[in-house]
Amino acid sequence: TCALPIYKISFLEMGIDYRMNGFQVKSFFNVPYEYTFAEVYYTGKHNISYTSMFFNNHLQIQASIQSRYFWESKKNIYFPLDFLFFAQLGDAVVHFTIENIFNTKYYVVPFYPMPDRNLRLGVTWEFLN
């Protein structure tokens, strides 16, 4: 018979979420206390955003800079940086994202590289009856 390995992942998640005058700062990180699945030991996400209303409160705009970090094998630290922009007018939302702005090469799981820099643009529209 063939025995498959058992993977066990347990995390402690800690975070901060602070808001003031349209600005928001979020910082969350995971500290594994048992980790037998991959090479990543610590992960986290930091986000600074600004939200404001325009045109008599009909247009909501949010711009964010987001950084994720991966501390791999206790020796390599990776900080891919993302830019996010959202505009909501009524039921329509336009979103624009540049992920991995500096084209950081990194791995979260061995032999599976994370995506290079990419651009996303989209429109979401909710239709109601």
N, C-alpha and C positions, 0 to 999 in steps of 0.2 A: 504494500500500500504506500501511497504518497502522502506525506504529511504537509499540509499547507502552513506557512508561518502565521502566527496570530499577531495582529497589529493592535496596539493599544495606545491611544492618545488621550491625555488628560491635560487640561489647561486651567490656568487661573487668569481671568481677564480683568484688567483694571482700566479705568478711564476717567477723563475729565471732559466736561461739556460746559463752556462758559459763553454767555450771550450778553451783549451790551450795545445799544444804539445801532442795530443793524449788523454788527459784526458778530461772528460766532467762531470760537476756537474749540476744536475737538481733538482729543488725543486719546487713543486707545492702544493698548498693547497686551499681548498674550505672553504669559510666562509658563512654559510647560514644566510640570513637575514629574511627569513620566512621558517619555517620547521614544518610541521604537519604530516609527514608520519611515521617516525621511531624514534628510540632512539638516533641515532648518531647525534651529533651536529657539529663536525668538522672532516674533513678528509684531508689527504694529501699524497703525495708520494715524496720520496727523492731518488735520484739515483746518484751513483758515478761509472763511467765506464772508461775503458782504451781501446783504439782501436789502433792496429798497423798492419803493413803489413810485411810479411815475404816471403822468397824464391823469390826474385826479383819481389815483388809486385804481386805474384800469390795467396797468402794465406792471407786473412784478418781475424784477431782474435779480438774478443771483450769480455772482462770480466767485469761484473757489480755486484755491491752490491746494492740492492734496499730495501728501508724500506718504508712501508706504515704505517700510523697511523690513529687511530680511537679514537675520544674522545667521549665516550658514557655517556649520562645522567649527564654530568658535574661532574662526579666523577671518572670514570674508563678510563684510557688511554691504548691503545693496540698498540704495535709496532712489528708486524710480519716482519721478515727479510728474504729476498730472495737472492739467488746467481744465476746469469745467465751467460752462456758461449756460444758464437757463433763463429763458424769458417766457413768461406766461401772460397771455392776453385772452381773457375769458376762459373758454374751455380748451384753447390751443396752447401747447407748450413746444417751444423750439429749444433744442439742446445741441450744444457743440462741445466736444471733448477732444483734447489732445492728450493721449496717454503716453507715458514714458518719454517725456519731452527731450531728455538728453540721450536717448537711445541706449540706456544702460543694459548691458548683457548680464543676465543672471539666471539662476535656476532655483526653483522652489522644491522640485523633486528631481533627483539625479537623472540625467539623460533626457530631460524634457525642458528645453529652454523656454523662457517666458517670451511673449511677443515683443518685437521691436517697436519703435515709435509708430503710433497709428492715430488716425484722425476719424472721429465719428461725428456725423451730423444727422439730425433727425427732427421730425415733427410728430407730435402726438396730438390727436384731436379726439375729444370725447363727444360722441353724438348721443343726444338724449331724445326720448320719445316726446 
